[in-house]
Amino acid sequence: MKTEKLTQAALKGVDAVGYQLDRLGITDKVNRHNIAAFLMAEQHHLEGEWESLQTRLDRYRRQAGDMLDSLERDGSPVLRPVAERINRFRRTDDKPHTE
């Protein structure tokens, strides 16, 4: 089913619920415009939360990478094999570029 058809079906359902609630005298505030505004606001809120999580994750990755680099450079010989094993799992875009 196409997204547009699904959206239209959902909006018709919202309109029907809003009409029934209005007919019963419960509320006149349930309509497609109010729901669309609520959904857009929540979408922006969730996008902001996602960006915040991505930023924190990048910071933690950077800190872990810096710690591993320091461990490789200054660590004792006993700890170097541990760093080498961890480095196998590092993402390629997180590795420092040496030219």
Solvent accessible surface area in square Angstrom, and as a share of the most:
residue,aa,sasa,rsa
1,M,185,0.83
2,K,146,0.62
3,T,108,0.63
4,E,128,0.58
5,K,128,0.54
6,L,105,0.52
7,T,62,0.36
8,Q,82,0.37
9,A,57,0.44
10,A,59,0.46
11,L,40,0.20
12,K,137,0.58
13,G,36,0.35
14,V,32,0.18
15,D,54,0.28
16,A,55,0.43
17,V,81,0.47
18,G,8,0.08
19,Y,135,0.51
20,Q,76,0.34
21,L,44,0.22
22,D,77,0.40
23,R,152,0.55
24,L,113,0.56
25,G,64,0.62
26,I,111,0.57
27,T,39,0.23
28,D,100,0.52
29,K,142,0.60
30,V,46,0.26
31,N,51,0.26
32,R,71,0.26
33,H,132,0.59
34,N,72,0.37
35,I,54,0.28
36,A,43,0.33
37,A,61,0.48
38,F,126,0.52
39,L,106,0.53
40,M,115,0.51
41,A,62,0.48
42,E,69,0.31
43,Q,97,0.43
44,H,116,0.52
45,H,104,0.46
46,L,113,0.56
47,E,83,0.37
48,G,42,0.40
49,E,80,0.36
50,W,151,0.53
51,E,109,0.49
52,S,44,0.28
53,L,91,0.45
54,Q,58,0.26
55,T,89,0.52
56,R,103,0.38
57,L,76,0.38
58,D,62,0.32
59,R,103,0.38
60,Y,117,0.44
61,R,78,0.29
62,R,149,0.54
63,Q,98,0.43
64,A,44,0.34
65,G,9,0.08
66,D,89,0.46
67,M,137,0.61
68,L,17,0.08
69,D,38,0.20
70,S,43,0.28
71,L,41,0.20
72,E,63,0.28
73,R,162,0.59
74,D,101,0.52
75,G,14,0.14
76,S,52,0.34
77,P,98,0.62
78,V,121,0.70
79,L,81,0.40
80,R,91,0.33
81,P,71,0.45
82,V,75,0.43
83,A,0,0.00
84,E,107,0.48
85,R,163,0.60
86,I,77,0.39
87,N,26,0.13
88,R,170,0.62
89,F,158,0.66
90,R,41,0.15
91,R,110,0.40
92,T,114,0.66
93,D,92,0.47
94,D,56,0.29
95,K,83,0.35
96,P,84,0.53
97,H,156,0.70
98,T,128,0.75
99,E,209,0.94
